[in-house]
């Protein structure tokens, strides 16, 4: 698992909460997968309260 500081995690969640509906989620998933961060992205999306099942964006 990648170490993430509390500040970094808070920033990520903040961006997801504010911009979540406008983010290109497919692009984020692609890069997260390529960088070995897919599980971390999934966790962030869930903690931000964004839909995860059947993602279309």
Steps between C-alpha positions, in 0.01 A plus 500: 500500500622848416560731796289814483524788744185623672534830316528332159202275574292797616590686179404203281166459676436873472559499124278193455218651706507835320582386145378140512224533244722682249811281525582259220474189716604265220822698455566493874437124515734441205787693658434357845520150352819580307663646812387218729262729690163355399411383852593840641281677244209270580544570871510876437188490282314303766614729784401806298149355472501472123320217319725206421273233355440521127717807457429659168720809521 
